[in-house]
Amino acid sequence: MPTVALKAHYDGERIVLDEPFDLPRHSPLMVTVLPGPETERADWEALAVESLARAYGPDEPEYTLTDIKRPL
């Protein structure tokens, strides 16, 4: 049988395929557990905070509305 990637989820008791697939009994499987969406979001938020901290360090001047000039 050729290698196939199938989407599935864990329902709390067993792994359930998301779509029907004719899988012979005792087929060898490799299961990869993916991070949930909340984990990925936290990773992106941490990256954003780190990037902003590098861009706007403690030596960055504070700008006020009076510093903004309209083009002529």
C-alpha positions in Angstrom: 0.0 0.0 0.0 1.4 3.5 -0.9 2.0 6.0 1.9 -1.0 8.2 2.4 -1.6 11.2 4.7 -5.1 11.3 6.3 -6.7 14.0 8.5 -8.0 12.7 11.8 -8.7 13.8 15.3 -8.7 12.3 18.8 -12.2 12.2 20.3 -11.1 11.5 23.9 -11.1 7.7 23.5 -9.8 6.9 20.0 -8.3 8.3 16.9 -11.1 9.0 14.3 -10.4 9.6 10.6 -12.1 12.8 9.3 -13.0 11.2 6.0 -13.8 7.6 5.1 -10.8 5.5 3.9 -10.5 1.8 3.2 -7.8 0.9 5.7 -6.9 -2.8 6.0 -6.9 -4.3 9.5 -3.5 -4.2 11.2 -2.1 -1.7 8.7 1.1 -0.1 10.2 0.4 3.6 10.9 2.5 6.6 11.9 0.7 9.2 14.0 1.9 12.8 14.3 0.2 15.0 17.0 -0.1 18.6 15.7 -0.2 21.7 18.0 -3.7 23.1 18.4 -4.7 26.5 17.0 -4.3 28.1 20.5 -0.6 27.0 20.6 0.1 28.4 17.2 -1.6 31.7 18.1 0.5 32.0 21.2 3.6 31.4 19.2 2.7 34.2 16.7 1.9 36.6 19.6 5.2 35.9 21.3 7.0 36.6 18.0 5.2 39.8 17.5 6.0 41.0 21.1 9.6 40.1 20.6 9.8 41.9 17.3 8.1 45.1 18.6 10.5 45.1 21.6 13.5 45.0 19.3 12.0 47.8 17.1 10.9 50.1 19.9 13.6 49.8 22.6 13.9 51.8 25.8 16.0 54.5 24.0 13.2 55.2 21.4 11.9 58.8 21.7 8.3 59.4 22.6 6.5 61.3 19.9 3.5 63.5 20.6 0.8 64.9 18.3 2.7 68.2 18.2 5.7 66.4 16.5 3.5 65.5 13.5 3.8 68.0 10.7 1.4 68.3 7.8 3.0 68.2 4.3 2.9 71.5 2.4 
